Amino acid sequence: MPEQATHSGDAELPVIVRRAQDDVRCRQALAGLGYSLVRSAYARHRQEDLDVFEDLGHERLRPTLDFVRDWLKEERRHIVAQVQWSFVASMLATILAG
């Protein structure tokens, strides 16, 4: 007869679900630090030849440097898109006002 789980928690979740939750927590923590702080810490970690991003240790998160690099790329793309949109909007407002 199969044993039923009598306790709940992360241990019961499949590995892929726990990994996805960790990814979300890491992304939120990185966003909380901000792009410029993460970028400078990432550069420091690369110079020290580390494989794990240590600056989120206080939150018990240890993403790989590859994960942080990918986050930086996504965040930069997002920042550039915001700046482009702001530029287009201000140009359109200038054209319409003129």
Protein Blocks (a to p, Z undefined) as FASTA:
>chain_A
ZZddfbecjklpcfklmmmmmmmmmmmmmmmnopklmmmmmmmmmmnopabdfklmmnop
acdfklmmmmmmmmmmmmmmmmmmmmmmmmmmmmmmZZ
